[in-house]
Amino acid sequence: MNYKELDARSKHLKPVKLNRFQIEHTLERKYEAKELPLFTIPRKDYENDEEVDEKRIYKLYTITNKQVLKQIQNKDDIDAIKEPFLSTIYEKASYIVSQTKSKNDGQSVSYNQLIHEHNHGKRVSVVLEKDETDYVTNFKVYGFA
């Protein structure tokens, strides 16, 4: 099937539109995501990220369940986590992370710990955006997934 045929077929389909409550429910139930305070990632990072609109960000979720992570990480993600060059960088960052402790079953983590766990494949976080409606307008995944 070429792209023109695919385009013609897709025009007959109506995209599923889920409101923010349905998306949040799915993240919490299916992926065992926990909400983190937005300020866990500094505002400056959101402002410098071209893939998100910091004015529309309203929630940050994180996933740390090992079984869920195995389901959402593909071979390329796993290979990237094991990449020797990246491993060296991650290990150098370990000192900073080892100085921080997680509290409340992942509900409160430091920024350094968050980044360290993203880089090691032990955590995936999702930031959600919305406008004045109850629909998610954009999202970004941090970590390997």
Sequence and secondary structure as in RCSB ss.txt:
>XXXX:A:sequence
MNYKELDARSKHLKPVKLNRFQIEHTLERKYEAKELPLFTIPRKDYENDEEVDEKRIYKLYTITNKQVLKQIQNK
DDIDAIKEPFLSTIYEKASYIVSQTKSKNDGQSVSYNQLIHEHNHGKRVSVVLEKDETDYVTNFKVYGFA
>XXXX:A:secstr
  HHHHHHHHTTS     BHHHHHHHHHHTS  EEE GGGS HHHHHH TTS TTTEEEEEEE  HHHHHHH  H
HHHHHHH HHHHHHHHHHHHHHHT   BTTTTB  HHHHHHHHHTTS EEEEEEE SSSBEEEEEEES  
